[in-house]
Amino acid sequence: MKLHLKICFCSALYLLISSCSERPSSSGGTDRIGLLVIQPEHFHAALVQKYKNPEIDPEVYLFADTVSSVEAYQNLIQQYNSRDQDPTDWKVISYYGYDFLEKAFKGNSGNVVVLAGDNQQKIDFISQSVQHGKDVFADKPLVINEEGYSKLSELLNAASAQAPLIYDIMTERYDIKNLIVKSLLNDTEFSGGVSKEGAEAAVQFNSTHHFIKEVSGKPLIRPAMFYNTLKQGEGLVDVTTHYIDLVYWMLSSEQVIDVRKDLRLDSSFRWQTRLRKSDFERSTGLKQYPDMVLDAQTKSGDLAVYSNGKMDFSFKGIPVSIAVQWKVESLDNKGDQFSASFKTKKFRLEIKPDGQGTMAVFVAPNRLNDKFEDELRQSLQSIKDLPGLDIEQEKGAYKITIPKSLYLSHEDHFAKVLAQFISYRKVKSLPDWEKSFMLAKYYLTTQALAKAKTIEHEKD
Protein backbone atom coordinates (compact mmCIF):
# COMPACT_ATOMS: atom_id res chain seq x y z
CA MET A 1 0.00 0.00 0.00
CA LYS A 2 2.81 2.43 0.88
CA LEU A 3 4.55 1.71 -2.44
CA HIS A 4 1.27 2.28 -4.32
CA LEU A 5 0.72 5.62 -2.59
CA LYS A 6 4.29 6.68 -3.28
CA ILE A 7 3.93 5.84 -6.98
CA CYS A 8 0.66 7.77 -7.19
CA PHE A 9 2.17 10.74 -5.39
CA CYS A 10 5.27 10.80 -7.67
CA SER A 11 3.07 10.48 -10.74
CA ALA A 12 0.81 13.29 -9.61
CA LEU A 13 3.81 15.46 -8.77
CA TYR A 14 5.27 14.97 -12.23
CA LEU A 15 1.93 15.76 -13.94
CA LEU A 16 1.56 18.86 -11.80
CA ILE A 17 5.03 20.07 -12.73
CA SER A 18 4.58 19.40 -16.44
CA SER A 19 1.03 20.74 -16.77
CA CYS A 20 0.99 23.72 -14.42
CA SER A 21 4.36 25.28 -15.09
CA GLU A 22 4.00 24.89 -18.87
CA ARG A 23 7.52 26.11 -19.30
CA PRO A 24 10.02 24.54 -21.68
CA SER A 25 12.89 22.58 -20.20
CA SER A 26 15.88 24.72 -19.37
CA SER A 27 17.69 22.63 -21.96
CA GLY A 28 15.10 23.29 -24.66
CA GLY A 29 16.16 25.54 -27.51
CA THR A 30 19.82 25.47 -26.49
CA ASP A 31 22.77 23.16 -26.90
CA ARG A 32 22.79 22.42 -23.19
CA ILE A 33 22.00 18.81 -22.41
CA GLY A 34 18.87 17.90 -20.48
CA LEU A 35 19.00 14.30 -19.33
CA LEU A 36 15.99 12.03 -19.75
CA VAL A 37 16.72 8.79 -17.88
CA ILE A 38 14.42 5.88 -18.78
CA GLN A 39 14.08 2.71 -16.66
CA PRO A 40 17.70 2.74 -15.35
CA GLU A 41 17.88 -0.77 -13.90
CA HIS A 42 21.67 -0.91 -14.25
CA PHE A 43 23.88 1.33 -12.09
CA HIS A 44 25.83 2.49 -15.17
CA ALA A 45 23.04 5.01 -15.81
CA ALA A 46 24.01 6.81 -12.61
CA LEU A 47 27.72 6.87 -13.51
CA VAL A 48 26.87 9.35 -16.27
CA GLN A 49 25.97 11.75 -13.45
CA LYS A 50 28.83 11.10 -11.04
CA TYR A 51 30.36 14.51 -11.72
CA LYS A 52 28.97 17.95 -12.39
CA ASN A 53 29.20 18.99 -16.02
CA PRO A 54 28.61 22.57 -17.21
CA GLU A 55 27.21 21.14 -20.44
CA ILE A 56 24.42 19.34 -18.55
CA ASP A 57 21.37 20.84 -16.85
CA PRO A 58 21.18 19.75 -13.17
CA GLU A 59 17.44 19.16 -13.64
CA VAL A 60 17.05 15.53 -14.68
CA TYR A 61 13.88 13.68 -15.68
CA LEU A 62 13.44 10.06 -14.62
CA PHE A 63 10.75 7.71 -15.97
CA ALA A 64 10.28 4.14 -14.75
CA ASP A 65 7.60 1.57 -14.02
CA THR A 66 8.11 1.39 -10.24
CA VAL A 67 10.15 3.00 -7.49
CA SER A 68 11.81 -0.29 -6.60
CA SER A 69 13.13 -0.93 -10.13
CA VAL A 70 15.31 2.21 -10.00
CA GLU A 71 16.23 2.20 -6.33
CA ALA A 72 19.93 1.62 -7.06
CA TYR A 73 20.02 4.56 -9.48
CA GLN A 74 18.31 6.91 -7.02
CA ASN A 75 20.60 5.84 -4.18
CA LEU A 76 23.73 6.57 -6.22
CA ILE A 77 22.45 10.01 -7.26
CA GLN A 78 21.74 10.77 -3.60
CA GLN A 79 25.29 9.69 -2.72
CA TYR A 80 26.74 11.98 -5.37
CA ASN A 81 24.63 14.90 -4.15
CA SER A 82 25.52 14.43 -0.48
CA ARG A 83 29.22 13.53 -0.59
CA ASP A 84 31.66 15.89 1.13
CA GLN A 85 34.07 16.31 -1.77
CA ASP A 86 32.82 17.77 -5.05
CA PRO A 87 29.10 17.10 -4.45
CA THR A 88 26.73 17.20 -7.39
CA ASP A 89 23.44 19.11 -7.42
CA TRP A 90 21.12 16.90 -9.46
CA LYS A 91 17.39 17.57 -9.12
CA VAL A 92 15.63 14.41 -10.25
CA ILE A 93 12.00 14.83 -11.33
CA SER A 94 10.50 11.34 -11.27
CA TYR A 95 7.48 9.69 -12.82
CA TYR A 96 6.50 6.08 -12.02
CA GLY A 97 3.79 4.10 -13.73
CA TYR A 98 3.01 1.41 -16.30
CA ASP A 99 2.79 4.14 -18.98
CA PHE A 100 6.27 5.56 -18.17
CA LEU A 101 7.50 5.31 -21.76
CA GLU A 102 4.51 7.17 -23.16
CA LYS A 103 4.84 9.90 -20.54
CA ALA A 104 8.61 10.20 -21.11
CA PHE A 105 8.13 11.72 -24.54
CA LYS A 106 5.38 14.18 -23.68
CA GLY A 107 6.41 17.76 -23.05
CA ASN A 108 9.95 19.10 -22.86
CA SER A 109 11.52 16.57 -20.55
CA GLY A 110 15.11 16.54 -21.71
CA ASN A 111 16.86 16.14 -25.04
CA VAL A 112 19.35 13.29 -24.36
CA VAL A 113 18.01 9.89 -23.35
CA VAL A 114 20.19 7.79 -21.02
CA LEU A 115 19.62 4.02 -21.14
CA ALA A 116 21.08 1.25 -18.98
CA GLY A 117 18.99 -1.76 -18.14
CA ASP A 118 16.83 -4.24 -20.02
CA ASN A 119 18.90 -4.99 -23.12
CA GLN A 120 15.99 -6.59 -24.94
CA GLN A 121 13.79 -3.50 -24.61
CA LYS A 122 16.65 -1.09 -25.19
CA ILE A 123 16.37 -0.98 -28.98
CA ASP A 124 12.67 -0.10 -28.72
CA PHE A 125 13.50 2.68 -26.25
CA ILE A 126 16.13 3.89 -28.72
CA SER A 127 13.63 3.85 -31.59
CA GLN A 128 11.10 5.83 -29.56
CA SER A 129 13.76 8.35 -28.57
CA VAL A 130 14.85 8.92 -32.17
CA GLN A 131 11.24 9.27 -33.34
CA HIS A 132 10.80 12.05 -30.79
CA GLY A 133 13.96 13.85 -31.86
CA LYS A 134 16.08 12.98 -28.82
CA ASP A 135 19.72 11.90 -28.85
CA VAL A 136 20.62 8.62 -27.14
CA PHE A 137 23.54 7.84 -24.83
CA ALA A 138 23.24 4.15 -23.97
CA ASP A 139 25.11 1.50 -22.03
CA LYS A 140 26.17 -1.57 -23.98
CA PRO A 141 24.86 -3.72 -25.53
CA LEU A 142 22.41 -1.81 -27.70
CA VAL A 143 20.97 -5.06 -29.08
CA ILE A 144 21.21 -8.74 -28.14
CA ASN A 145 19.64 -10.64 -31.06
CA GLU A 146 19.18 -10.52 -34.84
CA GLU A 147 15.81 -8.80 -34.61
CA GLY A 148 17.32 -6.02 -32.54
CA TYR A 149 20.22 -5.70 -34.95
CA SER A 150 17.84 -5.24 -37.89
CA LYS A 151 16.13 -2.38 -36.05
CA LEU A 152 19.45 -0.75 -35.16
CA SER A 153 20.70 -1.12 -38.73
CA GLU A 154 17.57 0.57 -40.06
CA LEU A 155 17.95 3.46 -37.62
CA LEU A 156 21.63 4.08 -38.36
CA ASN A 157 21.43 3.57 -42.11
CA ALA A 158 18.36 5.78 -42.49
CA ALA A 159 19.74 8.58 -40.34
CA SER A 160 20.02 11.92 -42.11
CA ALA A 161 22.66 14.53 -41.41
CA GLN A 162 20.47 16.19 -38.75
CA ALA A 163 19.05 12.99 -37.23
CA PRO A 164 19.34 12.36 -33.48
CA LEU A 165 22.57 10.70 -32.38
CA ILE A 166 22.80 7.13 -31.11
CA TYR A 167 25.99 6.38 -29.19
CA ASP A 168 27.00 3.42 -27.03
CA ILE A 169 29.28 3.80 -24.03
CA MET A 170 32.60 2.21 -24.99
CA THR A 171 34.70 2.94 -21.90
CA GLU A 172 37.57 0.54 -22.68
CA ARG A 173 39.02 2.87 -25.33
CA TYR A 174 40.14 5.13 -22.47
CA ASP A 175 41.95 2.52 -20.40
CA ILE A 176 45.63 3.47 -20.32
CA LYS A 177 46.76 -0.10 -21.06
CA ASN A 178 44.63 -0.27 -24.20
CA LEU A 179 45.95 3.10 -25.37
CA ILE A 180 49.52 1.82 -25.02
CA VAL A 181 48.78 -1.43 -26.88
CA LYS A 182 47.09 0.44 -29.71
CA SER A 183 50.05 2.79 -30.10
CA LEU A 184 52.63 -0.02 -30.13
CA LEU A 185 50.63 -2.07 -32.63
CA ASN A 186 50.30 0.87 -34.97
CA ASP A 187 53.96 1.85 -34.76
CA THR A 188 54.57 -0.49 -37.69
CA GLU A 189 58.22 0.51 -38.05
CA PHE A 190 58.75 -0.92 -34.58
CA SER A 191 56.16 -3.76 -34.54
CA GLY A 192 56.30 -4.82 -38.17
CA GLY A 193 52.49 -4.96 -38.09
CA VAL A 194 50.17 -7.66 -36.74
CA SER A 195 51.26 -11.20 -37.59
CA LYS A 196 48.71 -13.47 -39.28
CA GLU A 197 50.99 -16.51 -39.27
CA GLY A 198 50.56 -19.65 -37.17
CA ALA A 199 47.63 -21.61 -35.80
CA GLU A 200 47.13 -19.32 -32.80
CA ALA A 201 44.85 -16.29 -33.23
CA ALA A 202 46.80 -13.06 -33.65
CA VAL A 203 44.49 -11.25 -31.21
CA GLN A 204 42.94 -12.92 -28.16
CA PHE A 205 40.72 -11.66 -25.35
CA ASN A 206 39.75 -13.82 -22.36
CA SER A 207 37.82 -12.78 -19.28
CA THR A 208 36.27 -14.46 -16.26
CA HIS A 209 33.57 -12.75 -14.22
CA HIS A 210 31.66 -13.65 -11.06
CA PHE A 211 27.99 -13.37 -10.20
CA ILE A 212 28.74 -12.96 -6.48
CA LYS A 213 31.36 -10.35 -5.65
CA GLU A 214 32.05 -7.19 -3.69
CA VAL A 215 32.39 -3.69 -5.09
CA SER A 216 34.05 -1.03 -2.90
CA GLY A 217 33.96 -3.44 0.04
CA LYS A 218 30.21 -4.10 -0.18
CA PRO A 219 28.33 -7.08 -1.69
CA LEU A 220 27.12 -6.26 -5.18
CA ILE A 221 23.33 -6.67 -5.38
CA ARG A 222 22.29 -7.62 -8.89
CA PRO A 223 18.77 -7.24 -10.32
CA ALA A 224 16.94 -10.51 -11.03
CA MET A 225 16.89 -9.47 -14.69
CA PHE A 226 20.63 -10.20 -14.78
CA TYR A 227 19.78 -13.91 -14.77
CA ASN A 228 17.27 -13.68 -17.61
CA THR A 229 19.41 -13.87 -20.74
CA LEU A 230 16.43 -12.95 -22.93
CA LYS A 231 16.60 -9.53 -21.30
CA GLN A 232 20.23 -9.24 -20.20
CA GLY A 233 21.71 -11.03 -23.21
CA GLU A 234 23.91 -14.12 -23.29
CA GLY A 235 27.66 -14.06 -22.81
CA LEU A 236 28.23 -13.88 -26.58
CA VAL A 237 26.40 -10.56 -26.94
CA ASP A 238 27.12 -8.69 -23.71
CA VAL A 239 30.69 -8.26 -22.41
CA THR A 240 32.08 -9.25 -25.83
CA THR A 241 30.96 -5.89 -27.26
CA HIS A 242 33.81 -4.13 -25.42
CA TYR A 243 36.45 -6.52 -26.74
CA ILE A 244 35.18 -6.44 -30.32
CA ASP A 245 35.16 -2.65 -30.20
CA LEU A 246 38.77 -2.71 -29.01
CA VAL A 247 39.76 -4.98 -31.91
CA TYR A 248 38.26 -2.54 -34.41
CA TRP A 249 39.63 0.52 -32.63
CA MET A 250 43.15 -0.86 -32.20
CA LEU A 251 43.52 -2.33 -35.68
CA SER A 252 41.40 -0.01 -37.80
CA SER A 253 40.89 3.22 -35.90
CA GLU A 254 38.77 5.83 -37.69
CA GLN A 255 38.38 3.65 -40.79
CA VAL A 256 34.93 2.64 -41.98
CA ILE A 257 34.22 -1.10 -41.60
CA ASP A 258 32.40 -3.02 -44.34
CA VAL A 259 30.85 -6.10 -42.70
CA ARG A 260 30.66 -7.93 -46.05
CA LYS A 261 34.37 -7.51 -46.79
CA ASP A 262 36.08 -7.04 -43.44
CA LEU A 263 34.38 -9.63 -41.19
CA ARG A 264 34.14 -13.42 -41.29
CA LEU A 265 32.70 -15.43 -38.40
CA ASP A 266 34.47 -18.79 -38.17
CA SER A 267 32.86 -20.39 -35.09
CA SER A 268 30.96 -19.61 -31.90
CA PHE A 269 29.96 -21.56 -28.80
CA ARG A 270 27.71 -21.02 -25.77
CA TRP A 271 27.41 -22.85 -22.45
CA GLN A 272 25.77 -22.51 -19.05
CA THR A 273 26.78 -21.55 -15.55
CA ARG A 274 24.76 -23.20 -12.79
CA LEU A 275 23.74 -21.33 -9.64
CA ARG A 276 22.06 -22.74 -6.56
CA LYS A 277 19.03 -20.98 -5.15
CA SER A 278 21.17 -19.84 -2.21
CA ASP A 279 23.63 -18.26 -4.68
CA PHE A 280 20.77 -16.39 -6.35
CA GLU A 281 19.56 -15.13 -2.95
CA ARG A 282 23.04 -13.89 -2.00
CA SER A 283 23.41 -12.16 -5.35
CA THR A 284 19.99 -10.49 -5.54
CA GLY A 285 18.68 -10.42 -1.98
CA LEU A 286 15.54 -12.24 -3.21
CA LYS A 287 14.40 -15.36 -1.36
CA GLN A 288 12.28 -16.67 -4.26
CA TYR A 289 12.79 -16.84 -8.00
CA PRO A 290 10.68 -14.19 -9.75
CA ASP A 291 8.74 -15.22 -12.85
CA MET A 292 11.29 -13.67 -15.18
CA VAL A 293 13.96 -16.30 -14.35
CA LEU A 294 11.78 -19.41 -14.15
CA ASP A 295 12.67 -20.45 -17.70
CA ALA A 296 16.26 -20.92 -16.51
CA GLN A 297 15.27 -23.11 -13.55
CA THR A 298 16.36 -26.75 -13.70
CA LYS A 299 14.54 -29.79 -12.29
CA SER A 300 16.85 -29.69 -9.27
CA GLY A 301 15.91 -26.06 -8.53
CA ASP A 302 19.16 -24.51 -9.73
CA LEU A 303 19.43 -21.78 -12.35
CA ALA A 304 21.21 -22.61 -15.63
CA VAL A 305 22.31 -19.35 -17.24
CA TYR A 306 23.84 -19.12 -20.72
CA SER A 307 26.34 -16.51 -19.61
CA ASN A 308 29.39 -18.03 -21.33
CA GLY A 309 30.53 -17.76 -24.92
CA LYS A 310 33.48 -18.00 -27.29
CA MET A 311 33.82 -16.74 -30.85
CA ASP A 312 36.55 -16.95 -33.46
CA PHE A 313 36.46 -14.56 -36.39
CA SER A 314 38.61 -12.79 -38.92
CA PHE A 315 38.83 -9.00 -39.10
CA LYS A 316 40.48 -7.70 -42.26
CA GLY A 317 42.28 -11.03 -42.54
CA ILE A 318 43.51 -11.00 -38.92
CA PRO A 319 42.36 -14.02 -36.85
CA VAL A 320 40.73 -13.04 -33.54
CA SER A 321 39.47 -15.13 -30.60
CA ILE A 322 37.25 -13.81 -27.80
CA ALA A 323 36.02 -15.80 -24.81
CA VAL A 324 33.88 -14.70 -21.85
CA GLN A 325 32.84 -16.88 -18.94
CA TRP A 326 30.99 -16.37 -15.68
CA LYS A 327 31.53 -18.33 -12.48
CA VAL A 328 29.41 -18.16 -9.35
CA GLU A 329 32.10 -16.80 -7.02
CA SER A 330 35.86 -16.35 -6.91
CA LEU A 331 37.08 -19.13 -4.64
CA ASP A 332 40.74 -18.07 -4.77
CA ASN A 333 39.96 -14.43 -3.87
CA LYS A 334 41.56 -13.22 -7.10
CA GLY A 335 38.25 -11.82 -8.34
CA ASP A 336 37.43 -11.14 -11.97
CA GLN A 337 40.23 -12.00 -14.37
CA PHE A 338 41.19 -10.60 -17.78
CA SER A 339 43.95 -11.20 -20.28
CA ALA A 340 44.65 -10.22 -23.87
CA SER A 341 47.45 -10.97 -26.31
CA PHE A 342 48.56 -9.54 -29.65
CA LYS A 343 51.09 -11.07 -32.02
CA THR A 344 53.17 -8.76 -34.18
CA LYS A 345 55.96 -9.66 -36.58
CA LYS A 346 58.59 -8.51 -34.07
CA PHE A 347 57.11 -9.11 -30.62
CA ARG A 348 54.15 -10.31 -28.56
CA LEU A 349 52.06 -7.93 -26.46
CA GLU A 350 50.14 -9.13 -23.43
CA ILE A 351 47.80 -7.50 -20.94
CA LYS A 352 47.81 -9.63 -17.79
CA PRO A 353 48.53 -9.47 -14.03
CA ASP A 354 52.13 -8.83 -13.01
CA GLY A 355 53.92 -10.51 -10.11
CA GLN A 356 51.92 -8.42 -7.62
CA GLY A 357 48.59 -9.16 -9.30
CA THR A 358 48.29 -5.71 -10.89
CA MET A 359 47.18 -5.58 -14.51
CA ALA A 360 50.06 -4.52 -16.76
CA VAL A 361 51.29 -4.50 -20.36
CA PHE A 362 54.15 -6.83 -21.27
CA VAL A 363 56.27 -6.87 -24.43
CA ALA A 364 58.17 -10.03 -25.34
CA PRO A 365 60.43 -9.79 -28.43
CA ASN A 366 60.42 -12.67 -30.89
CA ARG A 367 64.19 -12.32 -31.12
CA LEU A 368 66.06 -10.48 -28.43
CA ASN A 369 68.76 -8.12 -29.69
CA ASP A 370 70.70 -5.18 -28.34
CA LYS A 371 68.53 -2.65 -30.16
CA PHE A 372 65.11 -3.86 -29.00
CA GLU A 373 65.09 -2.17 -25.59
CA ASP A 374 66.06 1.22 -27.04
CA GLU A 375 63.48 0.86 -29.81
CA LEU A 376 60.77 0.03 -27.27
CA ARG A 377 61.65 3.09 -25.19
CA GLN A 378 61.58 5.31 -28.27
CA SER A 379 58.19 3.96 -29.30
CA LEU A 380 56.76 4.59 -25.83
CA GLN A 381 58.20 8.10 -25.67
CA SER A 382 56.55 8.96 -28.98
CA ILE A 383 53.03 8.30 -27.63
CA LYS A 384 51.27 11.63 -27.34
CA ASP A 385 49.81 12.71 -23.98
CA LEU A 386 51.27 9.73 -22.08
CA PRO A 387 54.46 11.04 -20.48
CA GLY A 388 56.59 9.04 -18.06
CA LEU A 389 56.15 5.54 -19.51
CA ASP A 390 59.11 3.31 -18.77
CA ILE A 391 60.06 -0.38 -18.83
CA GLU A 392 61.50 -3.00 -16.52
CA GLN A 393 62.33 -6.63 -17.11
CA GLU A 394 60.09 -9.30 -15.62
CA LYS A 395 60.12 -13.02 -16.46
CA GLY A 396 61.78 -12.76 -19.84
CA ALA A 397 59.68 -9.83 -21.02
CA TYR A 398 59.55 -6.06 -20.64
CA LYS A 399 56.83 -4.75 -18.37
CA ILE A 400 55.71 -1.23 -19.16
CA THR A 401 55.63 0.88 -16.01
CA ILE A 402 52.87 3.47 -15.98
CA PRO A 403 52.80 6.56 -13.73
CA LYS A 404 49.85 6.55 -11.35
CA SER A 405 48.81 9.94 -12.67
CA LEU A 406 47.88 8.36 -16.02
CA TYR A 407 45.44 5.85 -14.54
CA LEU A 408 41.73 6.62 -14.68
CA SER A 409 38.96 4.97 -12.69
CA HIS A 410 35.99 3.22 -14.27
CA GLU A 411 33.90 6.30 -13.47
CA ASP A 412 36.48 8.54 -15.15
CA HIS A 413 36.22 6.38 -18.27
CA PHE A 414 32.51 7.16 -18.32
CA ALA A 415 33.27 10.86 -18.09
CA LYS A 416 35.63 10.53 -21.08
CA VAL A 417 33.00 8.80 -23.20
CA LEU A 418 30.47 11.44 -22.19
CA ALA A 419 32.86 14.18 -23.27
CA GLN A 420 33.29 12.48 -26.66
CA PHE A 421 29.52 12.19 -27.05
CA ILE A 422 29.10 15.88 -26.23
CA SER A 423 31.69 16.82 -28.84
CA TYR A 424 29.85 14.78 -31.48
CA ARG A 425 26.57 16.32 -30.39
CA LYS A 426 27.92 19.82 -30.91
CA VAL A 427 28.57 19.08 -34.57
CA LYS A 428 25.25 17.19 -34.72
CA SER A 429 26.64 13.98 -36.21
CA LEU A 430 28.74 10.89 -35.62
CA PRO A 431 31.69 10.18 -37.89
CA ASP A 432 30.95 7.48 -40.47
CA TRP A 433 33.53 5.22 -38.87
CA GLU A 434 31.78 5.39 -35.49
CA LYS A 435 28.49 4.35 -37.08
CA SER A 436 30.21 1.52 -38.93
CA PHE A 437 31.86 0.34 -35.69
CA MET A 438 28.46 0.02 -34.01
CA LEU A 439 26.91 -1.83 -36.94
CA ALA A 440 29.91 -4.16 -37.36
CA LYS A 441 30.09 -4.83 -33.63
CA TYR A 442 26.47 -5.80 -33.16
CA TYR A 443 26.33 -7.64 -36.46
CA LEU A 444 29.13 -9.89 -35.19
CA THR A 445 27.68 -10.50 -31.72
CA THR A 446 24.18 -11.30 -32.94
CA GLN A 447 25.47 -13.53 -35.73
CA ALA A 448 27.71 -15.34 -33.26
CA LEU A 449 24.71 -16.03 -31.02
CA ALA A 450 22.46 -17.09 -33.90
CA LYS A 451 25.04 -19.57 -35.20
CA ALA A 452 26.49 -20.73 -31.88
CA LYS A 453 26.89 -24.40 -31.05
CA THR A 454 25.66 -25.26 -27.57
CA ILE A 455 27.97 -27.06 -25.18
CA GLU A 456 25.60 -28.94 -22.91
CA HIS A 457 27.76 -29.07 -19.80
CA GLU A 458 29.34 -26.25 -17.84
CA LYS A 459 32.85 -25.66 -19.13
CA ASP A 460 35.66 -25.49 -16.56
Rosetta blueprint (number, residue, H / E / L):
1 M L
2 K H
3 L H
4 H H
5 L H
6 K H
7 I H
8 C H
9 F H
10 C H
11 S H
12 A H
13 L H
14 Y H
15 L H
16 L H
17 I H
18 S H
19 S H
20 C H
21 S L
22 E L
23 R L
24 P L
25 S L
26 S L
27 S L
28 G L
29 G L
30 T L
31 D L
32 R L
33 I E
34 G L
35 L E
36 L E
37 V E
38 I E
39 Q L
40 P L
41 E L
42 H L
43 F L
44 H H
45 A H
46 A H
47 L H
48 V L
49 Q L
50 K L
51 Y L
52 K L
53 N L
54 P L
55 E L
56 I E
57 D L
58 P L
59 E E
60 V E
61 Y E
62 L E
63 F E
64 A E
65 D L
66 T L
67 V L
68 S H
69 S H
70 V H
71 E H
72 A H
73 Y H
74 Q H
75 N H
76 L H
77 I H
78 Q H
79 Q H
80 Y H
81 N H
82 S H
83 R L
84 D L
85 Q L
86 D L
87 P L
88 T L
89 D L
90 W L
91 K E
92 V E
93 I E
94 S E
95 Y E
96 Y E
97 G L
98 Y L
99 D L
100 F H
101 L H
102 E H
103 K H
104 A H
105 F L
106 K L
107 G L
108 N L
109 S L
110 G L
111 N L
112 V E
113 V E
114 V E
115 L E
116 A L
117 G L
118 D L
119 N L
120 Q L
121 Q L
122 K H
123 I H
124 D H
125 F H
126 I H
127 S H
128 Q H
129 S H
130 V H
131 Q H
132 H L
133 G L
134 K L
135 D E
136 V E
137 F E
138 A E
139 D L
140 K L
141 P L
142 L L
143 V L
144 I L
145 N L
146 E H
147 E H
148 G H
149 Y H
150 S H
151 K H
152 L H
153 S H
154 E H
155 L H
156 L H
157 N H
158 A H
159 A L
160 S L
161 A L
162 Q L
163 A L
164 P L
165 L L
166 I E
167 Y E
168 D E
169 I L
170 M L
171 T H
172 E H
173 R H
174 Y H
175 D L
176 I H
177 K H
178 N H
179 L H
180 I H
181 V H
182 K H
183 S H
184 L H
185 L H
186 N H
187 D L
188 T H
189 E H
190 F H
191 S H
192 G L
193 G L
194 V E
195 S L
196 K L
197 E L
198 G L
199 A L
200 E L
201 A L
202 A L
203 V E
204 Q E
205 F E
206 N E
207 S E
208 T E
209 H E
210 H E
211 F E
212 I E
213 K L
214 E E
215 V E
216 S L
217 G L
218 K E
219 P E
220 L L
221 I L
222 R L
223 P L
224 A H
225 M H
226 F H
227 Y H
228 N L
229 T H
230 L H
231 K H
232 Q H
233 G L
234 E L
235 G H
236 L H
237 V H
238 D L
239 V L
240 T H
241 T H
242 H H
243 Y H
244 I H
245 D H
246 L H
247 V H
248 Y H
249 W H
250 M H
251 L H
252 S H
253 S L
254 E L
255 Q L
256 V L
257 I L
258 D L
259 V H
260 R H
261 K H
262 D H
263 L E
264 R E
265 L E
266 D E
267 S E
268 S E
269 F E
270 R E
271 W E
272 Q E
273 T E
274 R E
275 L E
276 R L
277 K H
278 S H
279 D H
280 F H
281 E H
282 R H
283 S H
284 T H
285 G L
286 L L
287 K L
288 Q L
289 Y L
290 P L
291 D H
292 M H
293 V H
294 L H
295 D H
296 A H
297 Q E
298 T L
299 K L
300 S L
301 G L
302 D L
303 L E
304 A E
305 V E
306 Y E
307 S E
308 N E
309 G E
310 K E
311 M E
312 D E
313 F E
314 S E
315 F E
316 K L
317 G L
318 I E
319 P E
320 V E
321 S E
322 I E
323 A E
324 V E
325 Q E
326 W E
327 K E
328 V E
329 E E
330 S L
331 L L
332 D L
333 N L
334 K L
335 G L
336 D L
337 Q E
338 F E
339 S E
340 A E
341 S E
342 F E
343 K E
344 T E
345 K L
346 K L
347 F E
348 R E
349 L E
350 E E
351 I E
352 K E
353 P E
354 D L
355 G L
356 Q L
357 G L
358 T L
359 M E
360 A E
361 V E
362 F E
363 V E
364 A E
365 P E
366 N L
367 R L
368 L L
369 N L
370 D L
371 K L
372 F H
373 E H
374 D H
375 E H
376 L H
377 R H
378 Q H
379 S H
380 L H
381 Q H
382 S L
383 I L
384 K L
385 D L
386 L L
387 P L
388 G L
389 L L
390 D E
391 I E
392 E E
393 Q E
394 E E
395 K L
396 G L
397 A E
398 Y E
399 K E
400 I E
401 T E
402 I L
403 P L
404 K H
405 S H
406 L H
407 Y L
408 L L
409 S L
410 H H
411 E H
412 D H
413 H H
414 F H
415 A H
416 K H
417 V H
418 L H
419 A H
420 Q H
421 F H
422 I H
423 S H
424 Y H
425 R H
426 K H
427 V L
428 K L
429 S L
430 L L
431 P L
432 D H
433 W H
434 E H
435 K H
436 S H
437 F H
438 M H
439 L H
440 A H
441 K H
442 Y H
443 Y H
444 L H
445 T H
446 T H
447 Q H
448 A H
449 L H
450 A H
451 K L
452 A L
453 K E
454 T E
455 I E
456 E L
457 H L
458 E L
459 K L
460 D L
